[in-house]
Amino acid sequence: MSIQSVLAFPSSLDHAGGLDTTFATHGRTQVYFAGSISSMTNGVAIDPQGRLLVAAKVGTQSGSCFGLARLLEDGSADLTFGNQGSVIGQFEQGFEAMAGKVHVLADGNILVAGLHYDNAHRTLPAVALFDQQGRAVQRFGDNGRCVVRLPGNLSHGVRDTWLPPGVPGAEACDVGVQADGRILLVTNHHFELADHAGLLIRLDTKGALDTTFNGRGFVMVRHLLMNTWLSSLRVQRDGRILVGGSINFPEEGLLARYHADGTLDTSFALDGFMSFKAQGLGAQVSQIVQQDNGDVQCFGSSRDPMHCLALKVHSNGRSDSHCNGGQAQLLEIGRSGCQWTAAQAQPGGSVVVAGATIGGIEADFILGRYLPDGQLDHHFGNGSGWVRTRLGHSLDTATSVAVQDNGNIVVGGYSMDGNYRAVVARYLA
């Protein structure tokens, strides 16, 4: 296990992992949401014109809303989008909302996935579709928005109200789009305090529940009757669907694979499921990346203590014995813990990962790069394979990452400056 504890502050040096000082102000920018009192970036994406899309949880005087903003390639606000560069709203009339992911569809429309807060304690998965000007696409859902309600309240999740921002908790949000445009979502249902199961849901291209998927529009994901928690999904190039999370939250990390029709792919690992510990510690999978050869890399964190986690497995779900002996790799950065929360493949097969150190003023952006063989890339970050960036005087947390056509790396997250402020930074490739 690699152990590093020295602070690394923003650098303007022209090396892989250095802040790109040609972007916005010294490599970073605050994302503006008109009328907001706080904001937290949860997802970033890049459209075909190179513009940056930012999904966020936005605080207003009347409660939290979902936010979608667009930045130009240089980091400045795109004032032609929405209202002064952003869209703020709710998925339906009710309590509150947040945006967790943003995805650019093949037709250029912008899909936002997030959570509708049904009340102070319960969540429901939700999506919204916007055109390239930030206007709701009326043919989708109910005037461009859709809250997913399953029979028996199965899509009800639990709202996080006590965990500090940046620490993985109860709320989960991820989205994938199949080649035919149908939309996949993950959520988790709590039957009771200590009994929960993951759900993989599919919507059709108009936002309605697709009952051709597993015969009812969703799959309940549960491994060996244990409490199963999902936090991520990935649509493979062959159409099969990988989901990741943990069992007995978070006793062991979990991967499972399904066919495009929602049936379990029993050829993957052991009867469709793979679970693992991280050097004897609990584990949580936060992001999944598929390599060009079909192999899979997953990233997240260990628990007690919390360290950054990486694991490489073959396309059949078997551990890659040539990478760390087939075991999860742990990386310790900082004194209070750290985690990877997002990952994105770069051209050539390397993977960039973003996350944060944990602990109040000690919380900083971290960014790393792994080679196709699953090892840290020591040509990144002045030889360490990772960089740590302190953006302000208090909590900084990276939540999302995207790679531009030129290879440069866009990282989204938030900083505390009185209130939480959505920020985006760009790093050199």
N, C-alpha and C positions, 0 to 999 in steps of 0.2 A: 504494500500500500504506500502510495506517495503521500508524504506529509509536507505541507507548505503552510507557513503562517505569516509571511512577510507581506505587508500591504503593498499593492502595486497601484500607483495613481495614474491618471490619464497621461498618455504620452503622445507627443506630436511626431515622434520619429517615424520614418517611412519604413516600417517593417510590418510583417503579417501580425495582426492583432493590435496594432496601434490605432488610435482614434483617427478618423479621416477628417483632418482639419478643414478640408474644402466643403464639408457638409455643414449647413446651418451655421451655428456659432461654436467654433472650436470642436466640431464633431458631434454636437448634440443639440436637440431642440425640445422645447415644451410644446405639446400639442394643445391647440386652442379649441375649446368647445363653447360656443356662444351661450352665455347665461349660466354657466356652471360655477359651482363653488369648490368642486374637487373633481378629480378624474384619475383613473388608473388604467393604463394600457394592459389589455389581456391578450391581444392578437395583432399580428401584422401580416400583410401580404403585399405583393407587388403586381401591378396590372401590366398588360402588354406594352403600355406607353412608358413604363418605368416609374410611374407614380406610386406612392406609398399609401396603403390603406391601413387604418388603425381602428381596431375594435376596442371599446373601453366600457368600464363602469363609470358613469358620470353622476356626481352628486349635484342636486339642485335644491332650491328652497322647499320643494314639495316632495323630496325623496330621491332615490337613485333611479336612473334611466339607463337604457343602452345608448352608446355613442358610437358613431362612425365618422371618421375624419379622413380627408385625403390631403396628402402633402405632395408637392412637386419633387422631382428627383433631387433637387438641391436642398430639400428639407424645409422650404417655405410653404406656408399654407396655400392650398389651391382654392382661391376665393370663388371660383366658378362652381364649386361643388356644394350642394345643399345650401345652408344658411351660413355664409361667411366661412365656408370650408368644412362644415360638419353637419351631421344630422343627429338629433337627440329625440328619443321617444320611448314609448312603452310598446310591448307586444300586443297588449290589449288593455282596456280600462281595468284598473284594479290597484294592487298594492304598489310594487316597484318592479325594476328590471335591471339587467346587466347584459353586456355583450362580452362573449368569451373568445370567439373565433371569427375570422373573416376569410372568405374564399371567393376568388374571381372565377366565374363560370365561363364556359367556352364561348357563349354569345356576348360576353362582356359585362353582363349583369353581375351584381355584387351580392353575395349571400352572407348574411350575418347570423351566427348562431349564438344563443345565450340562454339565460334563465329568466322566466317570469316568476316573480315572487307572488305566490297566491295569497300569502299572509306573512306575518312576521316569522313564521317557522317553516313554511313549506315552499318548495320550488317546483317548477314544471319546465321541461325543455321547450325552447321556442326558437323560431327562425323568422327572418324577414328578408325580403328581396328588393333591391334597389337598382335603378338603371344607372348609367354612367354620369348622370347629372345629380344623383342623390335623391331621385324621386321614387316613391314606392311603385313597384310593378303590380298594378291592380289585379291582373289575372291570377296572381299567386296568393293562395290562402284567402284571408279576409282582408281585402284591400292591401295586399302586400305583406301580411304578417300572419303567423300561425303559431298557436300554443298547442302543444301535443298532449292530449289527454287520452290515456289508455283505460280500458275496462278495469274495474276494481281499483281505480286510483293507482295503478301500478307505476305510472310515470311520476308520481309524487316523490320528491326528494326532500332532504333536510337542509335548511339554510344555516350557513356558518354565521354565528354572531359573536363568537368568543375567541377564535384563533387569530393571532396577529396576521396582518397581510403578509403574503409570501410563504407562509407555512402551509403545506398541503393539508387539506381538511375535507369536510363533507361535500362541498359543492364541486361538481364535476361537469365539464362541458367540452365536447369535441365533436367535430363534424367531418365527414368525408363525402365525396361525390363520385358516383359510379360513372362509367363511360357513357351510359345512356341518360345521364342527368339526374337519376334518382339520388336522393339525399339520405345519408346514414347519420344517426346520432347515437351517442351513449348517454345513459343516465343511470341512476341507482335508486332502488326502492327499499325503504326501511319498513319491514313488517312489524317490527317492534325494536326496542332500544338495541338489542344485541343480535338482530337477525336481519340481514340485508342481502340483496341480490342485484347483480348488474343487468342492464337491459340494453340490447342493441335494436334500434328502431329504424325503419325505412319509410320515407315519404316519397310520393311520386313527384313529378316535375311541377305539379300545381300546388304542392304543399299538403296534400291529403295523405292520410295513412295508407300505405301500399299493402293491401291485404294479400297480395301474391307472395309477399316475403314471409316465408315460414308458415303460410296459411292464415296469418292473423296480423301481419304488419310488424311484428317484433319477435325477438328471441330473448328468453330469460337465460342469463349466463350464470351458472352456478357450478363450482367445481367440487365434486365429492361431497355434496350437501353442506359444504362449509360456507361461511359468510364470504361473499365475493363482491369485490368493489372494482368498478371500471373507471378509468380516467383518460384513456386514449384509444384511438382507432387509426388504422391505416388501410386504405384500399390498395391492394397489390396490383401490379401491372397486369396480372392474369385474371383480375376481377375478384379473387378471394379476399376476405376481410380479416385483418388481424385486430384483435382488441387486447389491451393491456391494463393492468392494475395490480391488485393484490388480493390475497385471501386471508381471512381472519385479521384484516386491516390493522397493521400491515405485517403479519407474521411471515408471509412469503410473497415474493413477486410473482406475477401471473401473466402468461401469454396464452391466447386461444385463437383458433382460426376457423372461419366459416366460409362455406361456398357462397357464391353470389346470390343464391336463392334462399339463404338463411339456414341451410342445414349444416351441422357440425362437420368439419373436415377431419375425419378420424385418422387420416394419414399424417397429421401434424403431431409431433411429439408423441405423447401417450394418450391415445383416444381423443385427440384434438386439443389437449391442454398441456402446458408446461408450467411448472412452478419451481421456484428456487429461493434459496437464502443467499445473503451477501456476506460471505466469510463468517457465517454463524449468526449474522444479524438479520433482523426483519428487513423487508425490501418493498419498494413501491415503484412500479413502472409509470413514468409520466409521459414518455414520448417514444414512438416507434419509427424507425427509418428502414426502408428496404434498399439494399445495394443492387448494382447492375446485374450481379450474378444470382440474385434472388435471396442471398443471405440477409439476415435481419440483425440490426443493432437496436437495442433498447436502452433508454436512459431514464434516470430517476434519482432515487436516494435510498440509502439505508436508514434504519431507525435505531436510536438509542445506542450509540450516537448517530447523528445524521451526517452522512457524507455523500458526495456525488457518486453516482453509480453508473457503470456502463457494462453491458453484457452483449456478446456477439454469439448468435446461434445460426446454424445452417438453415436452409430453406425448408427442411423437413422438421424443424423444431428441435433438433438435437444440438447440444452445446458444441461449440467449436473448440476442440481440445488444443488447437494451435494458438489460441488467444487466451493467455492467462490460465492455461490448463483447463479451459472450459468453465472457469469460475467467474463470478462477477468481479469487476475491478472497482476499487474504492479510491477516491481521491479526497484528501482532507485539505481544505483551504479555510484559514481563519480559526478563531478560538471557540466559536459557539455553534459551528455546524455549517453545512452548505448543501446545495442540491442543484441538480440539473432539472429544468422544467420544460425546455423546448429544444428541438433539434431539426436540422435541415441539411439535406445532402448538397454538396457542391459538385460542380463538374469534375470528373475524374475519380469520384467515389469517396472522397473525404467527407466527413460530417462535422458541421459546426454545431456546438451546443451552447445554450445560454441558461443562466440561472442566477443564483444569488447566495451570498453568505447570509447567515441568520444572526439576529440579535441587535435590534435598535440601531444605534449609531454605527455599529459594526457591519450593518447590512449594506453590501455593495453589489454592483453588477459583476458577474463573472462570465467569461466567454472562453470556450476551449475548442480545440479541433482534434478529431480522431482520424487516423488513416484507415483505408479500407480493410487493413488487417486487424482493426480494433484497438490499436495502440495509440496513445497520445502522439500528436505530431510535434516533434521538438523543433521544427522550423517555425512554429507559431508561438508568439508570446515570448520572444527573447530566450528560447530554449526550453521553457518549462512545458509548453503545450497549452497554456492557458494564461489569461490576463484577468486582473481584478481592477475595477474602475470605480472610484468614488466620485460621484457626480455632485454631491452637495454636502451639507453639514449633518444630515440625518439619514434616515432609512432610504436606501436605493435598492430596488428589486427589479430584476429582469425576468420577464414572463414569456417572451416570444422572440422568434428569430426568423429572418427571411434572407435569401441570397439574391443579389442583383445579377444581371446578365454578365457584368464584368467581374463577378466573383466577390465584390465587396459585400460586407455583412451588415444588415440592418437589425438592430436589437430594440425591442419595445419593452417598456416597463413603467415604473413610476418612482418618484422621489417625494419626500416629505419636506415641504417648505411652508410651514403653517398648516396647510392641508395637503392631501395627496395631489400630485400633479403628474399627468401622463407625460412621458418623455420618450423620445426615440433618439438613439445614437447610431452612428455608422463607423464601422471598423474596416481597416484595410485587409485585403485577402492575402 
